[in-house]
Amino acid sequence: MNIGNIDILGDQEETLGTAEDLTEEISMDTQIQESLGSRIRIEFETSRGFCVGYYTTNDVGHEELTMEPESVITLTSLFPAYYGAYINALNRDWVDIDLSEKYDGCPEYKIYNRTIETGSAQ
């Protein structure tokens, strides 16, 4: 069976672009999400379901999350000493759970979804 010449490389270049294009898109996406004053909605998954919270980006880089009421119930059922949640300052793809009692380390969850709610704080 002769299927002729297939120009796979040409198709990929048109569809995917170059590595530089991809890097540029990723950098721009991160900058948009992390621009100062943006209100961000995040979701992360726990063993008892998804939790949803919001934060406004600031120049400190350790934003506190305002959790939806159902999410607070979920987190307090998992961690009776739940005190709050923050975006991890060193790896912004993770949420740190703050506990009122001090332990070595704190629970962390990887962010499942991040969405810009508004362009700037009001």
C-alpha positions, -999 to +999 in steps of 0.1 A: +000+000+000+015+033-011+002+063+008+027+088-007+047+115+010+032+128+042+046+161+054+041+156+091+067+182+101+050+209+080+016+201+096+030+203+131+047+236+125+014+251+113-005+237+142+019+239+171+042+267+162+078+268+175+091+262+210+096+300+213+060+307+205+049+282+231+072+297+258+059+332+250+023+320+253+030+304+287+048+335+300+020+358+289-007+336+305+012+337+338+016+375+337-021+380+330-031+358+359-006+373+383-009+410+374-014+432+405-050+438+415-065+409+395-092+390+414-086+353+409-109+324+415-092+291+423-104+255+428-085+227+444-096+191+451-096+175+485-105+140+495-140+154+504-146+173+472-136+205+455-130+238+473-133+272+458-117+304+470-108+339+457-078+362+461-066+395+448-030+395+437-007+418+456+030+426+456+037+406+487+030+373+469+014+355+499-023+362+493-050+350+517-079+331+501-115+340+508-131+306+508-167+299+498-189+288+528-192+252+515-154+251+511-149+262+547-172+234+559-152+209+538-118+222+551-129+222+587-142+187+584-108+176+571-088+199+595-107+208+627-079+233+634-085+251+600-075+287+604-073+299+568-058+293+533-031+311+514-014+309+480+020+294+484+045+323+479+072+301+463+050+279+441+019+297+431+003+265+418-003+253+454-026+264+483-013+262+519-038+254+546-031+274+578-039+256+611-045+273+644-024+246+660+013+245+650+027+214+633+058+206+613+047+217+579+011+224+567-013+207+544-010+217+508-032+213+477-024+217+441-046+242+423-069+225+398-083+256+381-074+293+381-097+319+365-095+357+364-128+371+378-120+408+371-092+429+357-085+449+388-095+453+424-124+476+431 
